[in-house]
Amino acid sequence: AQSVTQPDIHITVSEGASLELRCNYSYGATPYLFWYVQSPGQGLQLLLKYFSGDTLVQGIKGFEAEFKRSQSSFNLRKPSVHWSDAAEYFCAVAPQGYGGSQGNLIFGKGTKLSVKP
Amino acid sequence: DTEVTQTPKHLVMGMTNKKSLKCEQHMGHRAMYWYKQKAKKPPELMFVYSYEKLSINESVPSRFSPECPNSSLLNLHLHALQPEDSALYLCASSQRTGGDGYTFGSGTRLTVV
């Protein structure tokens, strides 16, 4: 069955420290991969996506993610966390050729990031 | 325009009321989606429209009725809801195949009393 696992429910880091959020997926073929961020009561904002090509993907707000096919992982990283990064982070996958009846996003359960001053 | 706009942002309705949620995008996306999100949970897919036709209904109760009047608009009609239907309702859109990912609106916070 298709699934996305985010093993960390809640992570707390100090402001200025580095961050890595883990994401593993189970899928028949390499899917499209996404990281979204959600502030309380808000919608989801796309941080970055991987479709193909370079396995290190740069996103907005200084985030990057690395796709590792051998580990079925797509971990999100940031070298220096800011207090405004505190939010819920969702990893998601979609089948290649997604859209409409061809498939839809499958979300992980999310990781809540807290930032200590 | 790179946004998905949802109205209203907040809605309180009684269990006998009829209300509608509205979603609009002008990115030329031909797939549009309704998601339901409960607190501290990931979004759950409800409906998918592709080229203005309903293509996926994830066994959603009939008290939720989607409508796609044109390629830019998506509505969700609500009737006889239950308190457990209180949630954040998110609209999203994407290109038909491949593309730049799903774009989400900021959601409608629905409270059923």
Interface residues (C-beta under 8 A of the other chain):
Chain A: Y32 F34 Y36 G41 Q42 G43 L44 Q45 L46 K49 F51 F90 A94 Q96 G97 Y98 G99 G100 S101 Q102 N104 L105 F107 G108 K109 G110
Chain B: V4 Q6 R30 A31 Y33 K40 K41 P42 P43 L45 V48 Y49 S50 Y51 S55 I56 L88 L90 A92 S94 Q95 R96 T97 G98 G99 D100 G101 Y102 T103 F104 G105 S106 G107 R109
